């Protein structure tokens, strides 16, 4: 989402350094998640797949967000 007030705060935070920068970005994170997009983690998750060295033919399936098991093979 394009929220001018947060865009301005992000531009200002980018000019900072060290702990002041980290703290400013941290407060931005909390404010954005509380006020603008609390649903973001639910719809923008991350997936970690751990597979054996024996697994070959790895194909990422973007529609499901995981490995395509139909394409996998053992080496």
PDB file of N, CA, C, O and CB in Angstrom:
ATOM      1  N   UNK A   1       0.839  -1.173   0.000  1.00  0.00           N
ATOM      2  CA  UNK A   1       0.000   0.000   0.000  1.00  0.00           C
ATOM      3  C   UNK A   1       0.881   1.232   0.000  1.00  0.00           C
ATOM      4  O   UNK A   1       1.981   1.236   0.553  1.00  0.00           O
ATOM      5  CB  UNK A   1      -0.953   0.000   1.205  1.00  0.00           C
ATOM      6  N   UNK A   2       0.386   2.250  -0.616  1.00  0.00           N
ATOM      7  CA  UNK A   2       1.115   3.504  -0.700  1.00  0.00           C
ATOM      8  C   UNK A   2       0.513   4.491   0.295  1.00  0.00           C
ATOM      9  O   UNK A   2      -0.538   5.083   0.050  1.00  0.00           O
ATOM     10  CB  UNK A   2       1.080   4.077  -2.145  1.00  0.00           C
ATOM     11  N   UNK A   3       1.201   4.651   1.418  1.00  0.00           N
ATOM     12  CA  UNK A   3       0.717   5.555   2.468  1.00  0.00           C
ATOM     13  C   UNK A   3       1.761   6.662   2.624  1.00  0.00           C
ATOM     14  O   UNK A   3       2.837   6.420   3.172  1.00  0.00           O
ATOM     15  CB  UNK A   3       0.472   4.787   3.842  1.00  0.00           C
ATOM     16  N   UNK A   4       1.459   7.861   2.151  1.00  0.00           N
ATOM     17  CA  UNK A   4       2.439   8.951   2.156  1.00  0.00           C
ATOM     18  C   UNK A   4       3.113   9.200   3.498  1.00  0.00           C
ATOM     19  O   UNK A   4       4.314   9.471   3.537  1.00  0.00           O
ATOM     20  CB  UNK A   4       1.779  10.198   1.720  1.00  0.00           C
ATOM     21  N   UNK A   5       2.376   9.117   4.589  1.00  0.00           N
ATOM     22  CA  UNK A   5       2.976   9.361   5.905  1.00  0.00           C
ATOM     23  C   UNK A   5       4.067   8.336   6.210  1.00  0.00           C
ATOM     24  O   UNK A   5       5.113   8.685   6.757  1.00  0.00           O
ATOM     25  CB  UNK A   5       1.897   9.324   7.001  1.00  0.00           C
ATOM     26  N   UNK A   6       3.824   7.075   5.858  1.00  0.00           N
ATOM     27  CA  UNK A   6       4.837   6.050   6.103  1.00  0.00           C
ATOM     28  C   UNK A   6       5.982   6.161   5.096  1.00  0.00           C
ATOM     29  O   UNK A   6       7.134   5.898   5.442  1.00  0.00           O
ATOM     30  CB  UNK A   6       4.207   4.650   6.036  1.00  0.00           C
ATOM     31  N   UNK A   7       5.680   6.546   3.864  1.00  0.00           N
ATOM     32  CA  UNK A   7       6.743   6.744   2.875  1.00  0.00           C
ATOM     33  C   UNK A   7       7.719   7.802   3.369  1.00  0.00           C
ATOM     34  O   UNK A   7       8.933   7.636   3.248  1.00  0.00           O
ATOM     35  CB  UNK A   7       6.152   7.153   1.503  1.00  0.00           C
ATOM     36  N   UNK A   8       7.196   8.883   3.921  1.00  0.00           N
ATOM     37  CA  UNK A   8       8.042   9.954   4.437  1.00  0.00           C
ATOM     38  C   UNK A   8       8.898   9.460   5.603  1.00  0.00           C
ATOM     39  O   UNK A   8      10.087   9.769   5.680  1.00  0.00           O
ATOM     40  CB  UNK A   8       7.184  11.147   4.878  1.00  0.00           C
ATOM     41  N   UNK A   9       8.292   8.697   6.502  1.00  0.00           N
ATOM     42  CA  UNK A   9       9.050   8.153   7.635  1.00  0.00           C
ATOM     43  C   UNK A   9      10.142   7.191   7.163  1.00  0.00           C
ATOM     44  O   UNK A   9      11.230   7.165   7.738  1.00  0.00           O
ATOM     45  CB  UNK A   9       8.105   7.434   8.613  1.00  0.00           C
ATOM     46  N   UNK A  10       9.864   6.407   6.129  1.00  0.00           N
ATOM     47  CA  UNK A  10      10.875   5.475   5.608  1.00  0.00           C
ATOM     48  C   UNK A  10      12.026   6.230   4.950  1.00  0.00           C
ATOM     49  O   UNK A  10      13.188   5.855   5.109  1.00  0.00           O
ATOM     50  CB  UNK A  10      10.241   4.499   4.597  1.00  0.00           C
ATOM     51  N   UNK A  11      11.707   7.298   4.209  1.00  0.00           N
ATOM     52  CA  UNK A  11      12.775   8.105   3.606  1.00  0.00           C
ATOM     53  C   UNK A  11      13.679   8.696   4.675  1.00  0.00           C
ATOM     54  O   UNK A  11      14.901   8.695   4.532  1.00  0.00           O
ATOM     55  CB  UNK A  11      12.182   9.227   2.743  1.00  0.00           C
ATOM     56  N   UNK A  12      13.079   9.201   5.746  1.00  0.00           N
ATOM     57  CA  UNK A  12      13.868   9.783   6.837  1.00  0.00           C
ATOM     58  C   UNK A  12      14.687   8.715   7.556  1.00  0.00           C
ATOM     59  O   UNK A  12      15.834   8.964   7.925  1.00  0.00           O
ATOM     60  CB  UNK A  12      12.950  10.500   7.837  1.00  0.00           C
ATOM     61  N   UNK A  13      14.115   7.536   7.759  1.00  0.00           N
ATOM     62  CA  UNK A  13      14.835   6.451   8.429  1.00  0.00           C
ATOM     63  C   UNK A  13      16.042   6.005   7.619  1.00  0.00           C
ATOM     64  O   UNK A  13      17.073   5.641   8.184  1.00  0.00           O
ATOM     65  CB  UNK A  13      13.906   5.265   8.670  1.00  0.00           C
ATOM     66  N   UNK A  14      15.917   6.033   6.304  1.00  0.00           N
ATOM     67  CA  UNK A  14      17.015   5.598   5.442  1.00  0.00           C
ATOM     68  C   UNK A  14      18.241   6.501   5.574  1.00  0.00           C
ATOM     69  O   UNK A  14      19.350   6.088   5.234  1.00  0.00           O
ATOM     70  CB  UNK A  14      16.557   5.564   3.993  1.00  0.00           C
ATOM     71  N   UNK A  15      18.055   7.711   6.058  1.00  0.00           N
ATOM     72  CA  UNK A  15      19.173   8.650   6.215  1.00  0.00           C
ATOM     73  C   UNK A  15      19.915   8.459   7.536  1.00  0.00           C
ATOM     74  O   UNK A  15      21.000   9.008   7.725  1.00  0.00           O
ATOM     75  CB  UNK A  15      18.667  10.080   6.121  1.00  0.00           C
ATOM     76  N   UNK A  16      19.340   7.691   8.439  1.00  0.00           N
ATOM     77  CA  UNK A  16      19.943   7.474   9.752  1.00  0.00           C
ATOM     78  C   UNK A  16      20.971   6.345   9.704  1.00  0.00           C
ATOM     79  O   UNK A  16      21.061   5.610   8.721  1.00  0.00           O
ATOM     80  CB  UNK A  16      18.860   7.157  10.790  1.00  0.00           C
ATOM     81  N   UNK A  17      21.743   6.222  10.784  1.00  0.00           N
ATOM     82  CA  UNK A  17      22.718   5.130  10.896  1.00  0.00           C
ATOM     83  C   UNK A  17      22.655   4.535  12.301  1.00  0.00           C
ATOM     84  O   UNK A  17      22.096   5.124  13.227  1.00  0.00           O
ATOM     85  CB  UNK A  17      24.161   5.633  10.576  1.00  0.00           C
ATOM     86  N   UNK A  18      23.244   3.360  12.426  1.00  0.00           N
ATOM     87  CA  UNK A  18      23.402   2.717  13.727  1.00  0.00           C
ATOM     88  C   UNK A  18      22.105   2.389  14.438  1.00  0.00           C
ATOM     89  O   UNK A  18      21.095   2.063  13.815  1.00  0.00           O
ATOM     90  CB  UNK A  18      24.210   3.579  14.597  1.00  0.00           C
ATOM     91  N   UNK A  19      22.157   2.483  15.757  1.00  0.00           N
ATOM     92  CA  UNK A  19      21.015   2.104  16.598  1.00  0.00           C
ATOM     93  C   UNK A  19      19.799   2.991  16.346  1.00  0.00           C
ATOM     94  O   UNK A  19      18.660   2.535  16.450  1.00  0.00           O
ATOM     95  CB  UNK A  19      21.402   2.173  18.070  1.00  0.00           C
ATOM     96  N   UNK A  20      20.041   4.249  16.018  1.00  0.00           N
ATOM     97  CA  UNK A  20      18.924   5.152  15.750  1.00  0.00           C
ATOM     98  C   UNK A  20      18.145   4.671  14.518  1.00  0.00           C
ATOM     99  O   UNK A  20      16.915   4.718  14.496  1.00  0.00           O
ATOM    100  CB  UNK A  20      19.434   6.606  15.540  1.00  0.00           C
ATOM    101  N   UNK A  21      18.873   4.210  13.498  1.00  0.00           N
ATOM    102  CA  UNK A  21      18.223   3.673  12.297  1.00  0.00           C
ATOM    103  C   UNK A  21      17.437   2.406  12.616  1.00  0.00           C
ATOM    104  O   UNK A  21      16.287   2.260  12.201  1.00  0.00           O
ATOM    105  CB  UNK A  21      19.265   3.382  11.207  1.00  0.00           C
ATOM    106  N   UNK A  22      18.063   1.490  13.358  1.00  0.00           N
ATOM    107  CA  UNK A  22      17.395   0.238  13.715  1.00  0.00           C
ATOM    108  C   UNK A  22      16.126   0.505  14.521  1.00  0.00           C
ATOM    109  O   UNK A  22      15.085  -0.098  14.263  1.00  0.00           O
ATOM    110  CB  UNK A  22      18.344  -0.667  14.512  1.00  0.00           C
ATOM    111  N   UNK A  23      16.215   1.399  15.484  1.00  0.00           N
ATOM    112  CA  UNK A  23      15.056   1.723  16.314  1.00  0.00           C
ATOM    113  C   UNK A  23      13.939   2.363  15.508  1.00  0.00           C
ATOM    114  O   UNK A  23      12.765   2.059  15.715  1.00  0.00           O
ATOM    115  CB  UNK A  23      15.463   2.644  17.442  1.00  0.00           C
ATOM    116  N   UNK A  24      14.305   3.256  14.585  1.00  0.00           N
ATOM    117  CA  UNK A  24      13.309   3.928  13.757  1.00  0.00           C
ATOM    118  C   UNK A  24      12.611   2.931  12.846  1.00  0.00           C
ATOM    119  O   UNK A  24      11.388   2.970  12.712  1.00  0.00           O
ATOM    120  CB  UNK A  24      13.959   5.040  12.926  1.00  0.00           C
ATOM    121  N   UNK A  25      13.365   2.045  12.224  1.00  0.00           N
ATOM    122  CA  UNK A  25      12.750   1.016  11.375  1.00  0.00           C
ATOM    123  C   UNK A  25      11.897   0.051  12.206  1.00  0.00           C
ATOM    124  O   UNK A  25      10.857  -0.414  11.740  1.00  0.00           O
ATOM    125  CB  UNK A  25      13.837   0.234  10.609  1.00  0.00           C
ATOM    126  N   UNK A  26      12.326  -0.243  13.411  1.00  0.00           N
ATOM    127  CA  UNK A  26      11.548  -1.115  14.284  1.00  0.00           C
ATOM    128  C   UNK A  26      10.197  -0.505  14.626  1.00  0.00           C
ATOM    129  O   UNK A  26       9.174  -1.189  14.594  1.00  0.00           O
ATOM    130  CB  UNK A  26      12.321  -1.409  15.558  1.00  0.00           C
ATOM    131  N   UNK A  27      10.195   0.791  14.955  1.00  0.00           N
ATOM    132  CA  UNK A  27       8.931   1.468  15.252  1.00  0.00           C
ATOM    133  C   UNK A  27       8.049   1.542  14.003  1.00  0.00           C
ATOM    134  O   UNK A  27       6.829   1.398  14.089  1.00  0.00           O
ATOM    135  CB  UNK A  27       9.194   2.886  15.803  1.00  0.00           C
ATOM    136  N   UNK A  28       8.667   1.765  12.852  1.00  0.00           N
ATOM    137  CA  UNK A  28       7.914   1.760  11.599  1.00  0.00           C
ATOM    138  C   UNK A  28       7.250   0.411  11.363  1.00  0.00           C
ATOM    139  O   UNK A  28       6.087   0.340  10.965  1.00  0.00           O
ATOM    140  CB  UNK A  28       8.830   2.106  10.425  1.00  0.00           C
ATOM    141  N   UNK A  29       7.992  -0.645  11.610  1.00  0.00           N
ATOM    142  CA  UNK A  29       7.457  -1.998  11.434  1.00  0.00           C
ATOM    143  C   UNK A  29       6.214  -2.201  12.302  1.00  0.00           C
ATOM    144  O   UNK A  29       5.183  -2.679  11.829  1.00  0.00           O
ATOM    145  CB  UNK A  29       8.530  -3.055  11.780  1.00  0.00           C
ATOM    146  N   UNK A  30       6.328  -1.837  13.558  1.00  0.00           N
ATOM    147  CA  UNK A  30       5.197  -2.004  14.476  1.00  0.00           C
ATOM    148  C   UNK A  30       4.009  -1.159  14.025  1.00  0.00           C
ATOM    149  O   UNK A  30       2.879  -1.646  14.006  1.00  0.00           O
ATOM    150  CB  UNK A  30       5.604  -1.623  15.913  1.00  0.00           C
ATOM    151  N   UNK A  31       4.248   0.090  13.665  1.00  0.00           N
ATOM    152  CA  UNK A  31       3.158   0.981  13.263  1.00  0.00           C
ATOM    153  C   UNK A  31       2.492   0.525  11.967  1.00  0.00           C
ATOM    154  O   UNK A  31       1.267   0.560  11.854  1.00  0.00           O
ATOM    155  CB  UNK A  31       3.678   2.402  13.099  1.00  0.00           C
ATOM    156  N   UNK A  32       3.283   0.104  11.002  1.00  0.00           N
ATOM    157  CA  UNK A  32       2.722  -0.367   9.727  1.00  0.00           C
ATOM    158  C   UNK A  32       1.900  -1.630   9.946  1.00  0.00           C
ATOM    159  O   UNK A  32       0.793  -1.750   9.421  1.00  0.00           O
ATOM    160  CB  UNK A  32       3.846  -0.633   8.697  1.00  0.00           C
ATOM    161  N   UNK A  33       2.433  -2.568  10.713  1.00  0.00           N
ATOM    162  CA  UNK A  33       1.715  -3.822  10.949  1.00  0.00           C
ATOM    163  C   UNK A  33       0.435  -3.590  11.750  1.00  0.00           C
ATOM    164  O   UNK A  33      -0.559  -4.285  11.541  1.00  0.00           O
ATOM    165  CB  UNK A  33       2.617  -4.819  11.682  1.00  0.00           C
ATOM    166  N   UNK A  34       0.452  -2.637  12.650  1.00  0.00           N
ATOM    167  CA  UNK A  34      -0.735  -2.369  13.462  1.00  0.00           C
ATOM    168  C   UNK A  34      -1.784  -1.566  12.686  1.00  0.00           C
ATOM    169  O   UNK A  34      -2.979  -1.846  12.776  1.00  0.00           O
ATOM    170  CB  UNK A  34      -0.340  -1.618  14.735  1.00  0.00           C
ATOM    171  N   UNK A  35      -1.327  -0.564  11.922  1.00  0.00           N
ATOM    172  CA  UNK A  35      -2.260   0.399  11.338  1.00  0.00           C
ATOM    173  C   UNK A  35      -2.600   0.183   9.862  1.00  0.00           C
ATOM    174  O   UNK A  35      -3.647   0.640   9.404  1.00  0.00           O
ATOM    175  CB  UNK A  35      -1.705   1.750  11.497  1.00  0.00           C
ATOM    176  N   UNK A  36      -1.743  -0.498   9.117  1.00  0.00           N
ATOM    177  CA  UNK A  36      -1.945  -0.552   7.672  1.00  0.00           C
ATOM    178  C   UNK A  36      -2.171  -1.964   7.143  1.00  0.00           C
ATOM    179  O   UNK A  36      -3.175  -2.210   6.475  1.00  0.00           O
ATOM    180  CB  UNK A  36      -0.766   0.053   6.978  1.00  0.00           C
ATOM    181  N   UNK A  37      -1.278  -2.881   7.421  1.00  0.00           N
ATOM    182  CA  UNK A  37      -1.354  -4.213   6.797  1.00  0.00           C
ATOM    183  C   UNK A  37      -1.157  -5.352   7.804  1.00  0.00           C
ATOM    184  O   UNK A  37      -0.207  -6.124   7.675  1.00  0.00           O
ATOM    185  CB  UNK A  37      -0.306  -4.327   5.694  1.00  0.00           C
ATOM    186  N   UNK A  38      -2.030  -5.468   8.793  1.00  0.00           N
ATOM    187  CA  UNK A  38      -1.853  -6.550   9.763  1.00  0.00           C
ATOM    188  C   UNK A  38      -2.003  -7.936   9.148  1.00  0.00           C
ATOM    189  O   UNK A  38      -1.606  -8.925   9.765  1.00  0.00           O
ATOM    190  CB  UNK A  38      -2.844  -6.393  10.883  1.00  0.00           C
ATOM    191  N   UNK A  39      -2.562  -8.029   7.954  1.00  0.00           N
ATOM    192  CA  UNK A  39      -2.761  -9.304   7.265  1.00  0.00           C
ATOM    193  C   UNK A  39      -1.512  -9.746   6.493  1.00  0.00           C
ATOM    194  O   UNK A  39      -1.463 -10.888   6.036  1.00  0.00           O
ATOM    195  CB  UNK A  39      -3.945  -9.197   6.310  1.00  0.00           C
ATOM    196  N   UNK A  40      -0.515  -8.893   6.337  1.00  0.00           N
ATOM    197  CA  UNK A  40       0.636  -9.185   5.479  1.00  0.00           C
ATOM    198  C   UNK A  40       1.344 -10.500   5.801  1.00  0.00           C
ATOM    199  O   UNK A  40       1.622 -11.256   4.870  1.00  0.00           O
ATOM    200  CB  UNK A  40       1.620  -8.070   5.579  1.00  0.00           C
ATOM    201  N   UNK A  41       1.654 -10.823   7.060  1.00  0.00           N
ATOM    202  CA  UNK A  41       2.348 -12.094   7.320  1.00  0.00           C
ATOM    203  C   UNK A  41       1.516 -13.312   6.943  1.00  0.00           C
ATOM    204  O   UNK A  41       2.057 -14.363   6.598  1.00  0.00           O
ATOM    205  CB  UNK A  41       2.727 -12.183   8.780  1.00  0.00           C
ATOM    206  N   UNK A  42       0.211 -13.166   7.012  1.00  0.00           N
ATOM    207  CA  UNK A  42      -0.649 -14.303   6.685  1.00  0.00           C
ATOM    208  C   UNK A  42      -0.593 -14.632   5.195  1.00  0.00           C
ATOM    209  O   UNK A  42      -0.641 -15.801   4.812  1.00  0.00           O
ATOM    210  CB  UNK A  42      -2.094 -14.014   7.104  1.00  0.00           C
ATOM    211  N   UNK A  43      -0.493 -13.619   4.370  1.00  0.00           N
ATOM    212  CA  UNK A  43      -0.536 -13.817   2.925  1.00  0.00           C
ATOM    213  C   UNK A  43       0.826 -13.722   2.254  1.00  0.00           C
ATOM    214  O   UNK A  43       0.925 -13.920   1.043  1.00  0.00           O
ATOM    215  CB  UNK A  43      -1.456 -12.818   2.312  1.00  0.00           C
ATOM    216  N   UNK A  44       1.875 -13.424   3.006  1.00  0.00           N
ATOM    217  CA  UNK A  44       3.219 -13.321   2.463  1.00  0.00           C
ATOM    218  C   UNK A  44       4.181 -14.135   3.316  1.00  0.00           C
ATOM    219  O   UNK A  44       5.171 -13.617   3.834  1.00  0.00           O
ATOM    220  CB  UNK A  44       3.668 -11.850   2.389  1.00  0.00           C
ATOM    221  N   UNK A  45       3.876 -15.396   3.448  1.00  0.00           N
ATOM    222  CA  UNK A  45       4.690 -16.263   4.296  1.00  0.00           C
ATOM    223  C   UNK A  45       5.996 -16.673   3.641  1.00  0.00           C
ATOM    224  O   UNK A  45       6.254 -16.369   2.476  1.00  0.00           O
ATOM    225  CB  UNK A  45       3.912 -17.490   4.666  1.00  0.00           C
ATOM    226  N   UNK A  46       6.790 -17.350   4.395  1.00  0.00           N
ATOM    227  CA  UNK A  46       8.034 -17.901   3.875  1.00  0.00           C
ATOM    228  C   UNK A  46       8.012 -19.408   4.081  1.00  0.00           C
ATOM    229  O   UNK A  46       7.388 -19.915   5.013  1.00  0.00           O
ATOM    230  CB  UNK A  46       9.276 -17.255   4.567  1.00  0.00           C
ATOM    231  N   UNK A  47       8.697 -20.105   3.207  1.00  0.00           N
ATOM    232  CA  UNK A  47       8.753 -21.563   3.281  1.00  0.00           C
ATOM    233  C   UNK A  47      10.218 -21.987   3.259  1.00  0.00           C
ATOM    234  O   UNK A  47      10.995 -21.522   2.424  1.00  0.00           O
ATOM    235  CB  UNK A  47       7.955 -22.226   2.104  1.00  0.00           C
ATOM    236  N   UNK A  48      10.580 -22.852   4.161  1.00  0.00           N
ATOM    237  CA  UNK A  48      11.924 -23.425   4.175  1.00  0.00           C
ATOM    238  C   UNK A  48      11.777 -24.903   3.885  1.00  0.00           C
ATOM    239  O   UNK A  48      11.070 -25.613   4.600  1.00  0.00           O
ATOM    240  CB  UNK A  48      12.657 -23.178   5.546  1.00  0.00           C
ATOM    241  N   UNK A  49      12.429 -25.363   2.858  1.00  0.00           N
ATOM    242  CA  UNK A  49      12.371 -26.778   2.512  1.00  0.00           C
ATOM    243  C   UNK A  49      13.749 -27.387   2.714  1.00  0.00           C
ATOM    244  O   UNK A  49      14.741 -26.888   2.183  1.00  0.00           O
ATOM    245  CB  UNK A  49      11.881 -26.983   1.050  1.00  0.00           C
ATOM    246  N   UNK A  50      13.803 -28.438   3.464  1.00  0.00           N
ATOM    247  CA  UNK A  50      15.034 -29.164   3.677  1.00  0.00           C
ATOM    248  C   UNK A  50      14.897 -30.493   2.946  1.00  0.00           C
ATOM    249  O   UNK A  50      14.012 -31.294   3.248  1.00  0.00           O
ATOM    250  CB  UNK A  50      15.334 -29.365   5.204  1.00  0.00           C
ATOM    251  N   UNK A  51      15.780 -30.715   1.986  1.00  0.00           N
ATOM    252  CA  UNK A  51      15.706 -31.949   1.208  1.00  0.00           C
ATOM    253  C   UNK A  51      17.036 -32.673   1.267  1.00  0.00           C
ATOM    254  O   UNK A  51      18.081 -32.061   1.487  1.00  0.00           O
ATOM    255  CB  UNK A  51      15.314 -31.657  -0.254  1.00  0.00           C
ATOM    256  N   UNK A  52      16.989 -33.957   1.072  1.00  0.00           N
ATOM    257  CA  UNK A  52      18.167 -34.803   1.104  1.00  0.00           C
ATOM    258  C   UNK A  52      19.048 -34.545  -0.110  1.00  0.00           C
ATOM    259  O   UNK A  52      18.571 -34.077  -1.144  1.00  0.00           O
ATOM    260  CB  UNK A  52      17.766 -36.273   1.168  1.00  0.00           C
ATOM    261  N   UNK A  53      20.327 -34.850   0.018  1.00  0.00           N
ATOM    262  CA  UNK A  53      21.247 -34.773  -1.119  1.00  0.00           C
ATOM    263  C   UNK A  53      20.843 -35.751  -2.215  1.00  0.00           C
ATOM    264  O   UNK A  53      21.230 -35.589  -3.372  1.00  0.00           O
ATOM    265  CB  UNK A  53      22.686 -35.055  -0.666  1.00  0.00           C
ATOM    266  N   UNK A  54      20.073 -36.752  -1.852  1.00  0.00           N
ATOM    267  CA  UNK A  54      19.646 -37.762  -2.828  1.00  0.00           C
ATOM    268  C   UNK A  54      18.504 -37.272  -3.719  1.00  0.00           C
ATOM    269  O   UNK A  54      18.210 -37.886  -4.745  1.00  0.00           O
ATOM    270  CB  UNK A  54      19.218 -39.027  -2.106  1.00  0.00           C
ATOM    271  N   UNK A  55      17.868 -36.181  -3.338  1.00  0.00           N
ATOM    272  CA  UNK A  55      16.740 -35.668  -4.117  1.00  0.00           C
ATOM    273  C   UNK A  55      17.262 -34.823  -5.269  1.00  0.00           C
ATOM    274  O   UNK A  55      18.061 -33.905  -5.081  1.00  0.00           O
ATOM    275  CB  UNK A  55      15.779 -34.839  -3.225  1.00  0.00           C
ATOM    276  N   UNK A  56      16.792 -35.153  -6.460  1.00  0.00           N
ATOM    277  CA  UNK A  56      17.152 -34.382  -7.649  1.00  0.00           C
ATOM    278  C   UNK A  56      15.899 -33.860  -8.312  1.00  0.00           C
ATOM    279  O   UNK A  56      14.795 -34.008  -7.787  1.00  0.00           O
ATOM    280  CB  UNK A  56      17.970 -35.233  -8.638  1.00  0.00           C
ATOM    281  N   UNK A  57      16.075 -33.251  -9.466  1.00  0.00           N
ATOM    282  CA  UNK A  57      14.940 -32.755 -10.260  1.00  0.00           C
ATOM    283  C   UNK A  57      14.079 -31.782  -9.462  1.00  0.00           C
ATOM    284  O   UNK A  57      12.857 -31.774  -9.606  1.00  0.00           O
ATOM    285  CB  UNK A  57      14.079 -33.927 -10.748  1.00  0.00           C
ATOM    286  N   UNK A  58      14.696 -30.974  -8.635  1.00  0.00           N
ATOM    287  CA  UNK A  58      13.933 -30.033  -7.810  1.00  0.00           C
ATOM    288  C   UNK A  58      13.313 -28.963  -8.699  1.00  0.00           C
ATOM    289  O   UNK A  58      14.000 -28.315  -9.489  1.00  0.00           O
ATOM    290  CB  UNK A  58      14.837 -29.383  -6.725  1.00  0.00           C
ATOM    291  N   UNK A  59      12.012 -28.790  -8.558  1.00  0.00           N
ATOM    292  CA  UNK A  59      11.281 -27.740  -9.267  1.00  0.00           C
ATOM    293  C   UNK A  59      10.404 -27.023  -8.252  1.00  0.00           C
ATOM    294  O   UNK A  59       9.602 -27.648  -7.559  1.00  0.00           O
ATOM    295  CB  UNK A  59      10.423 -28.325 -10.450  1.00  0.00           C
ATOM    296  N   UNK A  60      10.561 -25.723  -8.172  1.00  0.00           N
ATOM    297  CA  UNK A  60       9.724 -24.920  -7.279  1.00  0.00           C
ATOM    298  C   UNK A  60       8.375 -24.704  -7.946  1.00  0.00           C
ATOM    299  O   UNK A  60       8.312 -24.319  -9.113  1.00  0.00           O
ATOM    300  CB  UNK A  60      10.402 -23.555  -6.937  1.00  0.00           C
ATOM    301  N   UNK A  61       7.303 -24.947  -7.217  1.00  0.00           N
ATOM    302  CA  UNK A  61       5.945 -24.785  -7.741  1.00  0.00           C
ATOM    303  C   UNK A  61       5.378 -23.484  -7.173  1.00  0.00           C
ATOM    304  O   UNK A  61       4.920 -23.464  -6.030  1.00  0.00           O
ATOM    305  CB  UNK A  61       5.029 -26.020  -7.369  1.00  0.00           C
ATOM    306  N   UNK A  62       5.400 -22.398  -7.949  1.00  0.00           N
ATOM    307  CA  UNK A  62       4.964 -21.107  -7.417  1.00  0.00           C
ATOM    308  C   UNK A  62       3.487 -21.048  -7.042  1.00  0.00           C
ATOM    309  O   UNK A  62       3.112 -20.285  -6.152  1.00  0.00           O
ATOM    310  CB  UNK A  62       5.252 -20.042  -8.413  1.00  0.00           C
ATOM    311  N   UNK A  63       2.649 -21.831  -7.697  1.00  0.00           N
ATOM    312  CA  UNK A  63       1.219 -21.801  -7.375  1.00  0.00           C
ATOM    313  C   UNK A  63       0.966 -22.304  -5.958  1.00  0.00           C
ATOM    314  O   UNK A  63       0.067 -21.811  -5.275  1.00  0.00           O
ATOM    315  CB  UNK A  63       0.425 -22.646  -8.381  1.00  0.00           C
ATOM    316  N   UNK A  64       1.754 -23.280  -5.512  1.00  0.00           N
ATOM    317  CA  UNK A  64       1.602 -23.825  -4.170  1.00  0.00           C
ATOM    318  C   UNK A  64       2.628 -23.262  -3.198  1.00  0.00           C
ATOM    319  O   UNK A  64       2.437 -23.317  -1.983  1.00  0.00           O
ATOM    320  CB  UNK A  64       1.709 -25.328  -4.209  1.00  0.00           C
ATOM    321  N   UNK A  65       3.708 -22.725  -3.732  1.00  0.00           N
ATOM    322  CA  UNK A  65       4.756 -22.160  -2.893  1.00  0.00           C
ATOM    323  C   UNK A  65       5.686 -23.189  -2.281  1.00  0.00           C
ATOM    324  O   UNK A  65       6.350 -22.905  -1.283  1.00  0.00           O
ATOM    325  CB  UNK A  65       4.143 -21.365  -1.813  1.00  0.00           C
ATOM    326  N   UNK A  66       5.746 -24.387  -2.865  1.00  0.00           N
ATOM    327  CA  UNK A  66       6.603 -25.455  -2.345  1.00  0.00           C
ATOM    328  C   UNK A  66       7.185 -26.249  -3.514  1.00  0.00           C
ATOM    329  O   UNK A  66       6.940 -25.941  -4.680  1.00  0.00           O
ATOM    330  CB  UNK A  66       5.807 -26.394  -1.383  1.00  0.00           C
ATOM    331  N   UNK A  67       7.944 -27.254  -3.181  1.00  0.00           N
ATOM    332  CA  UNK A  67       8.545 -28.148  -4.163  1.00  0.00           C
ATOM    333  C   UNK A  67       7.466 -28.915  -4.929  1.00  0.00           C
ATOM    334  O   UNK A  67       6.473 -29.349  -4.344  1.00  0.00           O
ATOM    335  CB  UNK A  67       9.510 -29.125  -3.475  1.00  0.00           C
ATOM    336  N   UNK A  68       7.665 -29.080  -6.239  1.00  0.00           N
ATOM    337  CA  UNK A  68       6.748 -29.870  -7.056  1.00  0.00           C
ATOM    338  C   UNK A  68       7.122 -31.347  -6.886  1.00  0.00           C
ATOM    339  O   UNK A  68       8.107 -31.813  -7.458  1.00  0.00           O
ATOM    340  CB  UNK A  68       6.807 -29.432  -8.573  1.00  0.00           C
ATOM    341  N   UNK A  69       6.345 -32.062  -6.112  1.00  0.00           N
ATOM    342  CA  UNK A  69       6.655 -33.466  -5.815  1.00  0.00           C
ATOM    343  C   UNK A  69       6.548 -34.351  -7.056  1.00  0.00           C
ATOM    344  O   UNK A  69       7.227 -35.375  -7.141  1.00  0.00           O
ATOM    345  CB  UNK A  69       5.719 -33.990  -4.729  1.00  0.00           C
ATOM    346  N   UNK A  70       5.710 -33.971  -8.014  1.00  0.00           N
ATOM    347  CA  UNK A  70       5.569 -34.774  -9.239  1.00  0.00           C
ATOM    348  C   UNK A  70       6.827 -34.722 -10.090  1.00  0.00           C
ATOM    349  O   UNK A  70       7.072 -35.630 -10.884  1.00  0.00           O
ATOM    350  CB  UNK A  70       4.373 -34.289 -10.059  1.00  0.00           C
ATOM    351  N   UNK A  71       7.626 -33.676  -9.937  1.00  0.00           N
ATOM    352  CA  UNK A  71       8.844 -33.532 -10.724  1.00  0.00           C
ATOM    353  C   UNK A  71      10.068 -34.123 -10.028  1.00  0.00           C
ATOM    354  O   UNK A  71      11.087 -34.363 -10.675  1.00  0.00           O
ATOM    355  CB  UNK A  71       9.088 -32.075 -11.026  1.00  0.00           C
ATOM    356  N   UNK A  72       9.982 -34.359  -8.722  1.00  0.00           N
ATOM    357  CA  UNK A  72      11.138 -34.821  -7.937  1.00  0.00           C
ATOM    358  C   UNK A  72      11.573 -36.215  -8.332  1.00  0.00           C
ATOM    359  O   UNK A  72      10.766 -37.034  -8.772  1.00  0.00           O
ATOM    360  CB  UNK A  72      10.817 -34.794  -6.456  1.00  0.00           C
ATOM    361  N   UNK A  73      12.859 -36.474  -8.167  1.00  0.00           N
ATOM    362  CA  UNK A  73      13.400 -37.806  -8.414  1.00  0.00           C
ATOM    363  C   UNK A  73      14.523 -38.083  -7.421  1.00  0.00           C
ATOM    364  O   UNK A  73      15.072 -37.161  -6.818  1.00  0.00           O
ATOM    365  CB  UNK A  73      13.912 -37.938  -9.876  1.00  0.00           C
ATOM    366  N   UNK A  74      14.855 -39.344  -7.259  1.00  0.00           N
ATOM    367  CA  UNK A  74      15.997 -39.736  -6.423  1.00  0.00           C
ATOM    368  C   UNK A  74      17.208 -39.931  -7.301  1.00  0.00           C
ATOM    369  O   UNK A  74      17.121 -40.495  -8.392  1.00  0.00           O
ATOM    370  CB  UNK A  74      15.694 -41.028  -5.619  1.00  0.00           C
ATOM    371  N   UNK A  75      18.329 -39.464  -6.820  1.00  0.00           N
ATOM    372  CA  UNK A  75      19.570 -39.631  -7.573  1.00  0.00           C
ATOM    373  C   UNK A  75      20.394 -40.748  -6.981  1.00  0.00           C
ATOM    374  O   UNK A  75      21.481 -41.044  -7.478  1.00  0.00           O
ATOM    375  CB  UNK A  75      20.378 -38.331  -7.594  1.00  0.00           C
TER     376      UNK A  75
END
